Amino acid sequence: MGEAVTALEKRLADLRERLRAARRFDGGRVRGLRKLGGLSQKELAQMLGVSTATVSVWERGAGVPGGGGIAEGLEQVLTVIEEEMGDASNDEG
């Protein structure tokens, strides 16, 4: 019985974290930065190993990146675009 309770507690903790991530997720940021970086949905999808439809779902806010490192990979791509575009605007100024 103790193992079942522990397993349930772990699943509930995972659910809480996914719900928190969903509240923080901004599909508009994904779309805006993807476009700013000159990437198509297909290119971003290929970089992350997901389908183009999945990227579209994220951008519409109809879903959030799942596990398997996808959310982390997406954040890394977006951060690189933000940093590079920030550097480019600083170079111009």
C-alpha positions as CSV (number, residue, x, y, z in Angstrom):
1,M,0.0,0.0,0.0
2,G,2.9,2.4,0.8
3,E,4.3,2.0,-2.7
4,A,0.9,2.8,-4.2
5,V,0.6,6.0,-2.1
6,T,4.1,7.0,-3.1
7,A,3.4,6.4,-6.8
8,L,0.2,8.5,-6.6
9,E,2.0,11.3,-4.8
10,K,4.6,11.3,-7.6
11,R,1.9,11.4,-10.3
12,L,0.2,14.3,-8.5
13,A,3.4,16.2,-8.2
14,D,4.0,15.7,-11.9
15,L,0.5,16.9,-12.7
16,R,1.0,20.0,-10.6
17,E,4.2,20.8,-12.4
18,R,2.6,20.3,-15.8
19,L,-0.3,22.6,-14.8
20,R,2.1,25.3,-13.6
21,A,4.1,25.1,-16.8
22,A,0.9,25.4,-18.8
23,R,-0.1,28.6,-17.0
24,R,3.4,30.0,-17.7
25,F,3.5,29.0,-21.4
26,D,3.1,31.7,-24.0
27,G,2.3,30.5,-27.5
28,G,2.5,34.0,-28.8
29,R,6.1,34.2,-27.7
30,V,6.9,30.9,-29.5
31,R,5.3,32.3,-32.7
32,G,6.8,35.7,-32.5
33,L,10.4,34.5,-31.7
34,R,10.2,31.8,-34.3
35,K,9.3,34.3,-37.0
36,L,11.8,36.8,-35.7
37,G,14.5,34.1,-36.0
38,G,13.4,33.4,-39.5
39,L,12.3,29.8,-38.8
40,S,9.3,28.2,-40.3
41,Q,7.1,25.9,-38.2
42,K,8.6,23.0,-40.1
43,E,12.1,24.0,-39.3
44,L,11.4,24.5,-35.6
45,A,9.5,21.2,-35.5
46,Q,12.5,19.4,-37.1
47,M,14.9,21.0,-34.6
48,L,12.8,19.7,-31.7
49,G,11.8,16.3,-33.2
50,V,8.1,17.1,-33.2
51,S,5.5,17.5,-36.0
52,T,4.6,20.8,-37.6
53,A,1.1,20.3,-36.2
54,T,2.6,20.2,-32.7
55,V,4.3,23.6,-33.2
56,S,1.0,25.0,-34.5
57,V,-0.8,23.7,-31.4
58,W,1.8,25.4,-29.1
59,E,1.5,28.7,-31.0
60,R,-2.3,28.7,-30.8
61,G,-2.0,28.1,-27.1
62,A,-4.0,24.9,-27.5
63,G,-1.3,22.8,-25.9
64,V,2.1,23.0,-24.2
65,P,5.3,21.1,-24.9
66,G,5.5,17.8,-23.2
67,G,8.3,15.9,-21.5
68,G,11.3,14.2,-23.0
69,G,13.3,17.4,-23.0
70,I,11.0,19.1,-25.6
71,A,10.1,22.0,-23.3
72,E,13.7,22.5,-22.4
73,G,14.8,22.3,-26.1
74,L,12.1,24.8,-27.1
75,E,13.2,27.2,-24.4
76,Q,16.9,26.9,-25.5
77,V,15.9,27.7,-29.1
78,L,13.8,30.7,-28.0
79,T,16.5,32.0,-25.7
80,V,19.1,31.8,-28.5
81,I,16.8,33.8,-30.8
82,E,16.2,36.4,-28.1
83,E,19.9,36.8,-27.3
84,E,21.0,37.0,-31.0
85,M,18.3,39.4,-31.9
86,G,19.1,41.5,-28.8
87,D,22.8,41.5,-29.9
88,A,21.9,42.5,-33.4
89,S,19.8,45.5,-32.2
90,N,22.7,46.5,-29.9
91,D,25.1,46.3,-32.8
92,E,22.9,48.7,-34.8
93,G,22.6,51.2,-32.0
